Amino acid sequence: MDNNARQLAQKLADIMDEKMALEIEVMDISAMTTIADAFVLCSGRTPIQVRALCDEAEDQLAKQGIRPRNKEGYAAGRWVVLDYGDVVLHIFHKEDRAFYNLERLWRASPQKAAAE
């Protein structure tokens, strides 16, 4: 993973931590796929918190001129994806994260807990 992607992933993890997201993880997937260099995964307790986490990420990065290429799932508030190119932020409702278990799907990638 290049330094820019690493910095963006850590910034997103820090933003999620500040907003009290649960189970924040940064996954380096750069050796496994070309879709992104990193996934940042976290959970919210309610659909309202999931949307609030998404709003905060977008607001904080927009202040630096960084906007997502795509955003999916916001209305339902169960699993929001913000695609920043090299870094993809996945914000799950706690129950949906357990169901989809992206960590298991990408388990061969190096993982590190960004904040607990």
C-alpha positions as CSV (number, residue, x, y, z in Angstrom):
1,M,0.0,0.0,0.0
2,D,1.4,3.4,-0.9
3,N,1.9,6.1,1.6
4,N,-1.0,8.3,0.4
5,A,-3.5,5.3,0.8
6,R,-2.0,4.5,4.2
7,Q,-2.5,8.1,5.4
8,L,-6.0,8.3,4.1
9,A,-7.0,5.0,5.6
10,Q,-5.5,6.1,9.0
11,K,-7.3,9.4,8.8
12,L,-10.6,7.7,8.1
13,A,-10.0,5.3,11.1
14,D,-9.2,8.3,13.3
15,I,-12.4,10.1,12.2
16,M,-14.4,6.9,13.0
17,D,-12.8,6.6,16.3
18,E,-13.6,10.2,17.2
19,K,-17.2,9.6,16.4
20,M,-17.3,6.4,18.6
21,A,-17.5,3.8,15.9
22,L,-17.1,0.2,17.0
23,E,-14.5,-2.4,15.9
24,I,-12.5,-0.2,13.6
25,E,-10.1,-2.1,11.4
26,V,-7.8,-1.1,8.5
27,M,-7.2,-3.9,6.1
28,D,-4.3,-3.7,3.6
29,I,-5.7,-5.5,0.5
30,S,-3.2,-4.1,-2.0
31,A,-1.5,-7.5,-2.6
32,M,-4.8,-9.2,-3.2
33,T,-6.7,-7.0,-5.6
34,T,-6.6,-3.9,-7.8
35,I,-10.0,-2.5,-6.6
36,A,-8.4,-0.7,-3.7
37,D,-5.3,-0.7,-1.5
38,A,-7.2,-0.6,1.8
39,F,-10.5,-1.2,3.4
40,V,-11.4,0.6,6.6
41,L,-14.2,-1.2,8.4
42,C,-16.2,-0.1,11.4
43,S,-19.6,-0.6,12.9
44,G,-22.4,1.6,14.3
45,R,-25.0,0.7,16.9
46,T,-28.0,2.1,15.0
47,P,-28.8,3.2,11.4
48,I,-28.7,6.8,12.7
49,Q,-25.2,6.3,13.9
50,V,-24.1,4.6,10.7
51,R,-25.3,7.6,8.7
52,A,-23.7,10.0,11.2
53,L,-20.4,8.2,10.8
54,C,-20.7,8.5,7.0
55,D,-21.6,12.2,7.2
56,E,-18.6,12.9,9.5
57,A,-16.2,11.1,7.1
58,E,-17.5,13.0,4.1
59,D,-17.5,16.4,6.0
60,Q,-14.0,16.0,7.4
61,L,-12.4,14.9,4.1
62,A,-14.4,17.5,2.0
63,K,-12.6,20.2,4.1
64,Q,-9.4,18.9,2.5
65,G,-10.9,18.7,-1.0
66,I,-11.3,14.9,-0.9
67,R,-14.6,13.6,-2.1
68,P,-15.8,10.0,-2.5
69,R,-16.1,8.6,-6.0
70,N,-19.2,6.8,-5.0
71,K,-21.5,6.3,-2.0
72,E,-23.9,3.4,-1.5
73,G,-26.3,2.3,1.2
74,Y,-26.8,5.6,3.0
75,A,-30.6,5.7,2.9
76,A,-31.0,2.4,4.7
77,G,-28.2,3.0,7.2
78,R,-27.3,-0.7,7.4
79,W,-24.1,-0.8,5.3
80,V,-22.7,2.4,3.8
81,V,-19.7,2.3,1.4
82,L,-17.7,5.4,0.6
83,D,-15.3,4.7,-2.2
84,Y,-12.2,7.0,-2.1
85,G,-10.4,5.2,-4.9
86,D,-7.4,3.6,-3.2
87,V,-9.3,3.4,0.1
88,V,-12.9,2.2,0.7
89,L,-14.7,2.9,3.9
90,H,-17.3,0.3,5.0
91,I,-19.6,1.4,7.8
92,F,-21.8,-1.4,9.0
93,H,-24.7,-1.7,11.4
94,K,-23.3,-4.0,14.0
95,E,-25.6,-6.9,13.0
96,D,-24.9,-6.6,9.3
97,R,-21.2,-6.6,9.9
98,A,-21.4,-10.0,11.6
99,F,-23.5,-11.3,8.8
100,Y,-21.3,-10.2,5.9
101,N,-18.0,-10.8,7.8
102,L,-15.7,-9.1,5.3
103,E,-12.8,-9.8,7.6
104,R,-13.3,-13.5,6.9
105,L,-13.6,-13.0,3.2
106,W,-10.3,-11.0,3.1
107,R,-8.6,-12.8,5.9
108,A,-5.4,-13.4,3.9
109,S,-4.8,-9.7,3.9
110,P,-2.6,-8.1,6.6
111,Q,-4.9,-6.6,9.2
112,K,-4.4,-4.2,12.0
113,A,-6.8,-2.9,14.6
114,A,-6.8,0.9,14.2
115,A,-8.7,1.6,17.3
116,E,-10.8,-0.4,19.8
